Amino acid sequence: MIDTHVHLYDQAFDPDRDQVVQRAKEAGVSRCILPAIDMGSHEAQKNCLECYPGFCHKAAGVHPTSVDANYRKELDFAYANIQNAVAIGEVGLDAYWSREYIEQQITVFEEQIQWARDLNLPLILHSRSSFPELLNSLKRCRFPGMRGVLHAWSGSIEIFREANRYGHFLMGIGGVVTFRNARLAEVVKNTDLSALLLETDAPWLSPVPFRGKRNESAYLLYIAEKIALIKELSLDKIVDQTTQNALSLFFNIQK
């Protein structure tokens, strides 16, 4: 399995990061992708990548909640540290807490879409309370070969299909799919397995039975098991296909 979205460098893992990585490997996780946030988390991300070469892979970008009036400094820093990234992310739009800087977020997001175009890299997209604006940006900035993952998917199948009119996007499925009465289960049921990726977003969004506790990559197995149940397929089938989806999108590897 590949955890396509984990903040392993977060301070929540400082006490036992080596053990967290070991448990992930024992659970069958072979690789993970560490999305960027901003300048403040860069050093921790860098240290994590150096500690676990081959297991941890780098994404580069500016998270939308880190965008304010001084966004240019963050953008320039992210671009200066883009080397060896397997994706541009975590980027996108977030109007959940505030719409104060939504125009700046759109500017930052669209510039980073251009990075993805220029560098031929996939996007890791964050969208919270901002689907109309996100779709508008994808439509405005679309280019041949635009691709990526809609991280922590919470929207409808219709919005997902709309995004795929402008590029080739996969759906990132995490712990929320295990929650009781989660609408996401119905979306997953009606989405082809070739369009799904596994992710944890650890240390947040732990799956049942760990909901409310710190999340970690080892719990990816519970997400895969839930998808197998929803789609009435074997766990091996879910693991094999989602792993291939991730290898193709982020590493250009076909098994």
Secondary structure as GFF3:
##gff-version 3
##sequence-region A 1 255
A	DSSP	beta_strand	2	3	.	.	.	ID=ss1
A	DSSP	three_ten_helix	11	13	.	.	.	ID=ss2
A	DSSP	alpha_helix	17	27	.	.	.	ID=ss3
A	DSSP	beta_strand	31	34	.	.	.	ID=ss4
A	DSSP	alpha_helix	39	51	.	.	.	ID=ss5
A	DSSP	beta_strand	56	60	.	.	.	ID=ss6
A	DSSP	three_ten_helix	64	66	.	.	.	ID=ss7
A	DSSP	alpha_helix	71	80	.	.	.	ID=ss8
A	DSSP	beta_strand	87	94	.	.	.	ID=ss9
A	DSSP	alpha_helix	102	119	.	.	.	ID=ss10
A	DSSP	beta_strand	123	128	.	.	.	ID=ss11
A	DSSP	alpha_helix	131	141	.	.	.	ID=ss12
A	DSSP	beta_strand	147	150	.	.	.	ID=ss13
A	DSSP	alpha_helix	157	163	.	.	.	ID=ss14
A	DSSP	beta_strand	168	173	.	.	.	ID=ss15
A	DSSP	three_ten_helix	175	178	.	.	.	ID=ss16
A	DSSP	alpha_helix	184	189	.	.	.	ID=ss17
A	DSSP	three_ten_helix	193	195	.	.	.	ID=ss18
A	DSSP	beta_strand	196	198	.	.	.	ID=ss19
A	DSSP	three_ten_helix	217	219	.	.	.	ID=ss20
A	DSSP	alpha_helix	220	231	.	.	.	ID=ss21
A	DSSP	alpha_helix	235	251	.	.	.	ID=ss22
###
